[in-house]
Amino acid sequence: AARPDAYLEATEVLKRMTEYVTVSDKYGPEIVAVNQRIMIDHELDEPIVEILRMPLERDTTRRLALVDPAEADADPAKNNALRDLFQNCYDLVLQLCSGNPQAQAKLFEFIPVLQENVGIERLNVADTICEIVRDNARLIAQVPESLLRQFITAIQTWGRKARWLRFFEVFLEVCGSPFKRNQDLVLRIVLEDWDWILDLVCDYRKNAISSKFIPKKDPRQGMTMVDLIKDGDHRLKVRSLVKYHYSSINLLSLCCAGKNPGNKARVLQQVPLSTVLTRFLYVGRNADGTRARDVDVDGIHMVRMGWIKLLINLCFTSLDTQAIQQWHGAHRVWSEGALHEGKGLVRKPKTPSTPITARADMSSGMEGVFLMGELMSDLDRLTLRLRHFSDP
């Protein structure tokens, strides 16, 4: 460990092995599958695990000295060379397990070893653990609650990161089908620390709930979602507030997907259907309800699709009575002010508009705006973009 050249030699070997099990122009899926099987059969994964058993000390002084908890970030490693070696090990394990149930089953028991290094700066542990269990129903059913709680603790300790929130997604479905045991478990854990874990507003103006979760000197303080998207926040690889917002919505959506009326009811208690519709309609709009200009449509689309997915999973993936009742009585679905009563559509009496807040009703700039109209406008804009790309 005292020889710098030893780290370089080991790194080169690990990178070369990772290349052999990564699908690329050089190695197709069939060749990668053969290489994965060869490595597992020859137990080449075992020395990798032994490397990861080595103690990687972290420096916690920066975190413990903070006055503002929102400034917390990952702990630096005391040995950067060993940290980089560890990352190469994690990369190899990830690719070794990708689409390979044999490797997943063998490395599953070593997850406690891997998770020891969660929270170390420039070390991606979460994605590797996810790949070990991805689309493997037998392994996902064995995941302990303690592992899920560790990543809740990570968010509370080192700050909100979309990657850590996305960590839960792989446990909630298998090959696209909801996994009820973990849906119930994850939602129960999230409900315990709802405000800490989820950002369903993406509003960082003064006195907004979310503003306390970023440092006071962060230049994004005072911004709305529209401001963040204009600023390109949704394109950041790490610490993106817009991506964290989307991941929060998506996590709830996955927790209530499929035939899970209990979870649908719990989510609807926290986020009524009227709120889902309001948040969807306000994406890409200013505080007064007018449509924002010069905003990246890809950022707007990403957030909107999160709300639409939640809407679908709440109301249309099972015959849940409460969800159906809320849908039938929902405001601003088919036309401005329309409600479903009996078999007809009626107008809701106009009420004075209120200032836009996290849970406010529609403001004056939203007159004539409704769900189906917005979806049709999105389709029209998509058609224009596709025509642009198809034109010679």
Disulfide bonds with the S-S distance in Angstrom:
none
